[in-house]
Amino acid sequence: MANIKMKYLPFENITYRTKLDSNEVLKRISEKVEPKRPFRITEIFWENIHKPYKGIVKGKTFNITRMIQYRNSFRPQIKGNVENDINGTKVNIKMRLHPIVLTFMIIWFSGVGIGFLVTLYILLSNKSFEPMTLIPFGMLIFGYTLVTGGFKYESIKSKKYFNELFESEIEE
């Protein structure tokens, strides 16, 4: 049931099971991650970029973001940890929106939601339909599609990439 709900939200929890040793998994992740820097001149021109992710790998945990050549404020922030398991290694990954983006979108959805409820109240109390009353509803649909679509577009790419990198299976 929780999986169904998460499917339609910009959050994902994924567990990969692999036969690789935990040190090998961490080595593979580290090889694919550039250190996070406040400003990169190479990101402007996309020269010398050879690694697909930027962030931090520390101990058995990592906090990374996929490097892309375009703007997508809704791309996932990926946090993971690597655990030894009886049959190999388990990699637990959580994909979330950036906290600033999440905060902004909560405020935005709250404002539009209140506007929608006020419009709905006016619509029901007047018992007459005006096409303009659909604007807040359209804004809610547009906002949801924008956030979820931008997030899922990137998360699908990362899930596939990690599946191949870890030579793993995704645990349901």
C-alpha atoms as an extended CHARMM CRD file, in Angstrom:
* protein
*
       172  EXT
         1         1  MET       CA              0.0000000000        0.0000000000        0.0000000000  PROA      1               0.0000000000
         2         2  ALA       CA              2.8240000000        2.4460000000        0.8470000000  PROA      2               0.0000000000
         3         3  ASN       CA              4.4270000000        1.7330000000       -2.5360000000  PROA      3               0.0000000000
         4         4  ILE       CA              1.2690000000        2.8070000000       -4.3740000000  PROA      4               0.0000000000
         5         5  LYS       CA              1.1410000000        6.1300000000       -2.5280000000  PROA      5               0.0000000000
         6         6  MET       CA              4.8330000000        6.8620000000       -3.1060000000  PROA      6               0.0000000000
         7         7  LYS       CA              4.4300000000        6.1440000000       -6.8010000000  PROA      7               0.0000000000
         8         8  TYR       CA              2.4750000000        9.3610000000       -7.2930000000  PROA      8               0.0000000000
         9         9  LEU       CA              4.5800000000       11.6100000000       -5.0400000000  PROA      9               0.0000000000
        10        10  PRO       CA              8.0360000000       13.1430000000       -5.4780000000  PROA      10              0.0000000000
        11        11  PHE       CA              9.6000000000       10.7910000000       -2.8980000000  PROA      11              0.0000000000
        12        12  GLU       CA             11.1150000000        7.3620000000       -3.3760000000  PROA      12              0.0000000000
        13        13  ASN       CA             12.5890000000        4.7050000000       -1.1010000000  PROA      13              0.0000000000
        14        14  ILE       CA             14.4670000000        2.0020000000       -2.9590000000  PROA      14              0.0000000000
        15        15  THR       CA             16.4620000000       -0.9810000000       -1.7170000000  PROA      15              0.0000000000
        16        16  TYR       CA             18.9600000000       -2.6360000000       -4.0220000000  PROA      16              0.0000000000
        17        17  ARG       CA             20.2480000000       -6.1400000000       -3.2830000000  PROA      17              0.0000000000
        18        18  THR       CA             23.5500000000       -7.0970000000       -4.8320000000  PROA      18              0.0000000000
        19        19  LYS       CA             26.0230000000       -9.9470000000       -4.5240000000  PROA      19              0.0000000000
        20        20  LEU       CA             28.8920000000       -7.4330000000       -4.5860000000  PROA      20              0.0000000000
        21        21  ASP       CA             30.8900000000       -6.7750000000       -1.4280000000  PROA      21              0.0000000000
        22        22  SER       CA             29.9790000000       -3.5400000000        0.4040000000  PROA      22              0.0000000000
        23        23  ASN       CA             33.4830000000       -2.1580000000       -0.2170000000  PROA      23              0.0000000000
        24        24  GLU       CA             33.0720000000       -2.7630000000       -3.9560000000  PROA      24              0.0000000000
        25        25  VAL       CA             29.6980000000       -0.9980000000       -3.9300000000  PROA      25              0.0000000000
        26        26  LEU       CA             31.1880000000        2.0160000000       -2.1130000000  PROA      26              0.0000000000
        27        27  LYS       CA             34.1470000000        2.0580000000       -4.5090000000  PROA      27              0.0000000000
        28        28  ARG       CA             31.8000000000        2.0620000000       -7.5050000000  PROA      28              0.0000000000
        29        29  ILE       CA             29.7410000000        4.9110000000       -6.0520000000  PROA      29              0.0000000000
        30        30  SER       CA             32.8560000000        6.9420000000       -5.1950000000  PROA      30              0.0000000000
        31        31  GLU       CA             34.1550000000        6.5680000000       -8.7480000000  PROA      31              0.0000000000
        32        32  LYS       CA             30.9370000000        8.1170000000      -10.0940000000  PROA      32              0.0000000000
        33        33  VAL       CA             30.7270000000       11.1100000000       -7.7280000000  PROA      33              0.0000000000
        34        34  GLU       CA             32.5000000000       14.4610000000       -8.0250000000  PROA      34              0.0000000000
        35        35  PRO       CA             32.9630000000       16.5660000000       -4.8950000000  PROA      35              0.0000000000
        36        36  LYS       CA             30.3060000000       19.2010000000       -4.3510000000  PROA      36              0.0000000000
        37        37  ARG       CA             31.5500000000       22.7360000000       -4.9930000000  PROA      37              0.0000000000
        38        38  PRO       CA             29.6110000000       25.9760000000       -4.6190000000  PROA      38              0.0000000000
        39        39  PHE       CA             30.3670000000       27.0930000000       -8.1890000000  PROA      39              0.0000000000
        40        40  ARG       CA             31.8060000000       25.1330000000      -11.0900000000  PROA      40              0.0000000000
        41        41  ILE       CA             32.9870000000       26.8530000000      -14.2300000000  PROA      41              0.0000000000
        42        42  THR       CA             32.9180000000       23.4380000000      -15.9320000000  PROA      42              0.0000000000
        43        43  GLU       CA             29.1520000000       23.1870000000      -15.4020000000  PROA      43              0.0000000000
        44        44  ILE       CA             28.6670000000       26.2820000000      -17.5370000000  PROA      44              0.0000000000
        45        45  PHE       CA             30.5390000000       24.8860000000      -20.5230000000  PROA      45              0.0000000000
        46        46  TRP       CA             30.1890000000       21.1550000000      -19.7900000000  PROA      46              0.0000000000
        47        47  GLU       CA             33.8090000000       20.4470000000      -20.4920000000  PROA      47              0.0000000000
        48        48  ASN       CA             35.8250000000       18.0950000000      -18.2970000000  PROA      48              0.0000000000
        49        49  ILE       CA             32.7510000000       16.6000000000      -16.6710000000  PROA      49              0.0000000000
        50        50  HSD       CA             33.2110000000       12.8850000000      -16.5680000000  PROA      50              0.0000000000
        51        51  LYS       CA             31.2140000000       11.8300000000      -13.5400000000  PROA      51              0.0000000000
        52        52  PRO       CA             27.4130000000       11.6090000000      -13.5310000000  PROA      52              0.0000000000
        53        53  TYR       CA             26.8590000000       12.6630000000       -9.9000000000  PROA      53              0.0000000000
        54        54  LYS       CA             28.1010000000       15.2940000000       -7.4710000000  PROA      54              0.0000000000
        55        55  GLY       CA             28.0470000000       15.1300000000       -3.7130000000  PROA      55              0.0000000000
        56        56  ILE       CA             29.6500000000       13.3590000000       -0.7750000000  PROA      56              0.0000000000
        57        57  VAL       CA             30.4930000000        9.7340000000       -0.0970000000  PROA      57              0.0000000000
        58        58  LYS       CA             31.4620000000        9.3080000000        3.5450000000  PROA      58              0.0000000000
        59        59  GLY       CA             31.8580000000        6.0000000000        5.3190000000  PROA      59              0.0000000000
        60        60  LYS       CA             28.9860000000        3.7810000000        4.2790000000  PROA      60              0.0000000000
        61        61  THR       CA             26.6740000000        6.6610000000        3.3590000000  PROA      61              0.0000000000
        62        62  PHE       CA             26.3510000000        9.0290000000        0.4460000000  PROA      62              0.0000000000
        63        63  ASN       CA             24.4450000000       12.2090000000       -0.3740000000  PROA      63              0.0000000000
        64        64  ILE       CA             24.4670000000       12.9450000000       -4.1050000000  PROA      64              0.0000000000
        65        65  THR       CA             22.6530000000       14.6700000000       -6.9630000000  PROA      65              0.0000000000
        66        66  ARG       CA             22.7070000000       13.7790000000      -10.6400000000  PROA      66              0.0000000000
        67        67  MET       CA             24.6580000000       16.2520000000      -12.7960000000  PROA      67              0.0000000000
        68        68  ILE       CA             22.5590000000       17.4810000000      -15.7000000000  PROA      68              0.0000000000
        69        69  GLN       CA             23.0440000000       19.9600000000      -18.5550000000  PROA      69              0.0000000000
        70        70  TYR       CA             19.7070000000       21.6760000000      -18.0060000000  PROA      70              0.0000000000
        71        71  ARG       CA             17.7440000000       23.2060000000      -15.1250000000  PROA      71              0.0000000000
        72        72  ASN       CA             15.4730000000       20.9620000000      -13.1300000000  PROA      72              0.0000000000
        73        73  SER       CA             14.7800000000       22.2260000000       -9.6250000000  PROA      73              0.0000000000
        74        74  PHE       CA             12.7770000000       19.0710000000       -8.9560000000  PROA      74              0.0000000000
        75        75  ARG       CA             15.6030000000       16.5670000000       -9.4990000000  PROA      75              0.0000000000
        76        76  PRO       CA             16.0350000000       14.2160000000       -6.5400000000  PROA      76              0.0000000000
        77        77  GLN       CA             18.5080000000       14.6340000000       -3.7190000000  PROA      77              0.0000000000
        78        78  ILE       CA             19.7550000000       11.0740000000       -3.2430000000  PROA      78              0.0000000000
        79        79  LYS       CA             20.7440000000        9.8170000000        0.1930000000  PROA      79              0.0000000000
        80        80  GLY       CA             21.8810000000        6.2680000000        0.6350000000  PROA      80              0.0000000000
        81        81  ASN       CA             23.5640000000        3.8440000000        2.9380000000  PROA      81              0.0000000000
        82        82  VAL       CA             25.3120000000        0.5600000000        2.2630000000  PROA      82              0.0000000000
        83        83  GLU       CA             24.7820000000       -2.4300000000        4.5770000000  PROA      83              0.0000000000
        84        84  ASN       CA             26.2870000000       -5.8950000000        4.6440000000  PROA      84              0.0000000000
        85        85  ASP       CA             23.6980000000       -8.5880000000        4.1500000000  PROA      85              0.0000000000
        86        86  ILE       CA             23.6590000000      -12.3930000000        4.3810000000  PROA      86              0.0000000000
        87        87  ASN       CA             23.6510000000      -12.7620000000        0.5740000000  PROA      87              0.0000000000
        88        88  GLY       CA             25.8700000000       -9.7780000000       -0.2500000000  PROA      88              0.0000000000
        89        89  THR       CA             25.0680000000       -6.1040000000        0.1730000000  PROA      89              0.0000000000
        90        90  LYS       CA             21.9530000000       -4.0110000000        0.5880000000  PROA      90              0.0000000000
        91        91  VAL       CA             21.9030000000       -0.3980000000       -0.6320000000  PROA      91              0.0000000000
        92        92  ASN       CA             19.0600000000        1.7080000000        0.7900000000  PROA      92              0.0000000000
        93        93  ILE       CA             18.3440000000        4.8800000000       -1.1610000000  PROA      93              0.0000000000
        94        94  LYS       CA             15.9760000000        7.7420000000       -0.3950000000  PROA      94              0.0000000000
        95        95  MET       CA             15.2040000000       10.2350000000       -3.1360000000  PROA      95              0.0000000000
        96        96  ARG       CA             13.6560000000       13.5150000000       -2.0300000000  PROA      96              0.0000000000
        97        97  LEU       CA             13.1460000000       17.0510000000       -3.2860000000  PROA      97              0.0000000000
        98        98  HSD       CA             15.6850000000       19.6310000000       -2.1540000000  PROA      98              0.0000000000
        99        99  PRO       CA             14.4420000000       21.0700000000        1.1850000000  PROA      99              0.0000000000
       100       100  ILE       CA             14.2440000000       24.6430000000       -0.1900000000  PROA      100             0.0000000000
       101       101  VAL       CA             12.2250000000       23.4990000000       -3.2220000000  PROA      101             0.0000000000
       102       102  LEU       CA              9.9710000000       21.3910000000       -0.9750000000  PROA      102             0.0000000000
       103       103  THR       CA              9.3510000000       24.3560000000        1.3480000000  PROA      103             0.0000000000
       104       104  PHE       CA              8.5600000000       26.6700000000       -1.5700000000  PROA      104             0.0000000000
       105       105  MET       CA              6.1820000000       24.1510000000       -3.1350000000  PROA      105             0.0000000000
       106       106  ILE       CA              4.3570000000       23.5770000000        0.1760000000  PROA      106             0.0000000000
       107       107  ILE       CA              3.7960000000       27.3310000000        0.4710000000  PROA      107             0.0000000000
       108       108  TRP       CA              2.7520000000       27.5750000000       -3.2000000000  PROA      108             0.0000000000
       109       109  PHE       CA              0.3440000000       24.6120000000       -2.9720000000  PROA      109             0.0000000000
       110       110  SER       CA             -1.1140000000       25.9910000000        0.2690000000  PROA      110             0.0000000000
       111       111  GLY       CA             -1.8550000000       29.3560000000       -1.3660000000  PROA      111             0.0000000000
       112       112  VAL       CA             -3.3550000000       27.8140000000       -4.4820000000  PROA      112             0.0000000000
       113       113  GLY       CA             -5.2740000000       25.2760000000       -2.3610000000  PROA      113             0.0000000000
       114       114  ILE       CA             -6.8250000000       28.0460000000       -0.2780000000  PROA      114             0.0000000000
       115       115  GLY       CA             -7.7130000000       29.8910000000       -3.4750000000  PROA      115             0.0000000000
       116       116  PHE       CA             -9.3170000000       26.7190000000       -4.8020000000  PROA      116             0.0000000000
       117       117  LEU       CA            -11.3680000000       26.2100000000       -1.6270000000  PROA      117             0.0000000000
       118       118  VAL       CA            -12.5420000000       29.8330000000       -1.6160000000  PROA      118             0.0000000000
       119       119  THR       CA            -13.5210000000       29.5830000000       -5.2790000000  PROA      119             0.0000000000
       120       120  LEU       CA            -15.2870000000       26.2780000000       -4.6430000000  PROA      120             0.0000000000
       121       121  TYR       CA            -17.2220000000       27.8230000000       -1.7400000000  PROA      121             0.0000000000
       122       122  ILE       CA            -18.2810000000       30.7820000000       -3.8910000000  PROA      122             0.0000000000
       123       123  LEU       CA            -19.2430000000       28.4250000000       -6.7190000000  PROA      123             0.0000000000
       124       124  LEU       CA            -21.4010000000       26.2650000000       -4.4240000000  PROA      124             0.0000000000
       125       125  SER       CA            -23.0300000000       29.1820000000       -2.6200000000  PROA      125             0.0000000000
       126       126  ASN       CA            -23.9220000000       31.0570000000       -5.8540000000  PROA      126             0.0000000000
       127       127  LYS       CA            -25.0530000000       27.8780000000       -7.5850000000  PROA      127             0.0000000000
       128       128  SER       CA            -23.8130000000       29.2700000000      -10.8700000000  PROA      128             0.0000000000
       129       129  PHE       CA            -20.7930000000       28.2050000000      -12.8760000000  PROA      129             0.0000000000
       130       130  GLU       CA            -18.1420000000       30.6140000000      -14.1340000000  PROA      130             0.0000000000
       131       131  PRO       CA            -15.2500000000       29.2450000000      -16.2080000000  PROA      131             0.0000000000
       132       132  MET       CA            -12.8220000000       31.4280000000      -14.2250000000  PROA      132             0.0000000000
       133       133  THR       CA            -13.4930000000       29.2850000000      -11.1510000000  PROA      133             0.0000000000
       134       134  LEU       CA            -11.5010000000       26.4830000000      -12.7840000000  PROA      134             0.0000000000
       135       135  ILE       CA             -8.2250000000       28.4970000000      -12.7260000000  PROA      135             0.0000000000
       136       136  PRO       CA             -7.1400000000       27.4830000000       -9.1810000000  PROA      136             0.0000000000
       137       137  PHE       CA             -7.9710000000       23.8360000000       -9.9450000000  PROA      137             0.0000000000
       138       138  GLY       CA             -5.9040000000       24.0440000000      -13.1430000000  PROA      138             0.0000000000
       139       139  MET       CA             -3.0370000000       25.5910000000      -11.1940000000  PROA      139             0.0000000000
       140       140  LEU       CA             -3.1100000000       22.6970000000       -8.7070000000  PROA      140             0.0000000000
       141       141  ILE       CA             -3.0290000000       20.1310000000      -11.5220000000  PROA      141             0.0000000000
       142       142  PHE       CA             -0.2470000000       22.0280000000      -13.3340000000  PROA      142             0.0000000000
       143       143  GLY       CA              1.8520000000       22.3550000000      -10.1460000000  PROA      143             0.0000000000
       144       144  TYR       CA              1.4790000000       18.6890000000       -9.2760000000  PROA      144             0.0000000000
       145       145  THR       CA              2.3670000000       17.6040000000      -12.8220000000  PROA      145             0.0000000000
       146       146  LEU       CA              5.3840000000       19.9210000000      -12.9500000000  PROA      146             0.0000000000
       147       147  VAL       CA              6.8270000000       18.7900000000       -9.6140000000  PROA      147             0.0000000000
       148       148  THR       CA              6.1140000000       15.0860000000       -9.9470000000  PROA      148             0.0000000000
       149       149  GLY       CA              7.0570000000       14.9310000000      -13.6300000000  PROA      149             0.0000000000
       150       150  GLY       CA             10.3720000000       16.7270000000      -13.0940000000  PROA      150             0.0000000000
       151       151  PHE       CA             11.1960000000       14.5060000000      -10.1210000000  PROA      151             0.0000000000
       152       152  LYS       CA             10.1830000000       11.1920000000      -11.7110000000  PROA      152             0.0000000000
       153       153  TYR       CA             11.9940000000       11.9960000000      -14.9710000000  PROA      153             0.0000000000
       154       154  GLU       CA             15.2800000000       12.1720000000      -13.0710000000  PROA      154             0.0000000000
       155       155  SER       CA             14.5610000000        9.4490000000      -10.5090000000  PROA      155             0.0000000000
       156       156  ILE       CA             13.8620000000        6.8810000000      -13.2320000000  PROA      156             0.0000000000
       157       157  LYS       CA             17.2630000000        7.6120000000      -14.7830000000  PROA      157             0.0000000000
       158       158  SER       CA             19.0320000000        7.2860000000      -11.4200000000  PROA      158             0.0000000000
       159       159  LYS       CA             17.2260000000        4.0600000000      -10.4960000000  PROA      159             0.0000000000
       160       160  LYS       CA             18.2260000000        2.4560000000      -13.7790000000  PROA      160             0.0000000000
       161       161  TYR       CA             21.8100000000        3.7200000000      -13.4400000000  PROA      161             0.0000000000
       162       162  PHE       CA             22.1940000000        2.3710000000       -9.8790000000  PROA      162             0.0000000000
       163       163  ASN       CA             20.6460000000       -0.9560000000      -10.8430000000  PROA      163             0.0000000000
       164       164  GLU       CA             23.3250000000       -1.4210000000      -13.5060000000  PROA      164             0.0000000000
       165       165  LEU       CA             26.1320000000        0.0280000000      -11.3450000000  PROA      165             0.0000000000
       166       166  PHE       CA             25.4210000000       -2.3300000000       -8.4400000000  PROA      166             0.0000000000
       167       167  GLU       CA             24.5390000000       -5.3180000000      -10.6650000000  PROA      167             0.0000000000
       168       168  SER       CA             21.5030000000       -5.6310000000       -8.4450000000  PROA      168             0.0000000000
       169       169  GLU       CA             17.8390000000       -6.3190000000       -8.1030000000  PROA      169             0.0000000000
       170       170  ILE       CA             15.3650000000       -3.8300000000       -6.6740000000  PROA      170             0.0000000000
       171       171  GLU       CA             13.6520000000       -5.1590000000       -3.5600000000  PROA      171             0.0000000000
       172       172  GLU       CA              9.8980000000       -4.5750000000       -3.4520000000  PROA      172             0.0000000000
